[in-house]
């Protein structure tokens, strides 16, 4: 079994920054993961992609976060990060770490970390 442990959420004012971290309990290569990323779910809404990065460092971002959020990975630490700048109230959500190999039907989720943007 693989665990994804997230940290870094919290309360921040509009325009502020937060950095989310997620570490897998096992080597991402040993568990055949080829994509790590972040999703978010606001109250009453579906869980949506925020950003992801493949093993070859290809990235994909939601249009709403382009230019403000940056995803990065440290494969030696089995970790993925999300640097969030210029935060807006509409970024408020529970953020979930995801590790997957979609072509094999492999997917793992973290427990979620709350991000609240409010003055």
VENBEL-V72032 format. One line per field, one symbol per residue. phi: phi as a letter, one per 40 degrees, with the letter a starting at -180 (. if undefined). psi: psi as a letter, one per 20 degrees, with the letter a starting at -180 (. if undefined). burial: I if it has 9 or more other C-alpha atoms within 8 Angstrom, else O. Layout:
BEGIN
phi=???
psi=???
burial=???
END
This chain:
BEGIN
phi=.bbbbbahcibacdgcbabcbabccbdcccbgcbababbabcdgbccbcbaabcccgcbabcdcbdgbbbcabbccbfbbbbcbbfcbdcccacbbcbbabdcbgcabbccgbcbbbac
psi=qpqpoqrirapqqpiaqqoqqppqirphhhjkpjpqaprqoqpjrrpqpgqqprhjjpqpqqhiipihqpqrqnhhjlqqqoporlqqhiiprpppqpprnhhikppqqriqppppoq.
burial=OOIIIIOIIIOIIIOIIIIIIIIIIIOIOOOOIIIIIIIIIIOOOOOOIIIIIIOOOOIOIIOOIOOIIIIOIOOOOIIIIIIIIIIIIOIIIIIIIIIIIOOOOIIIIIIIIIIIIIO
END
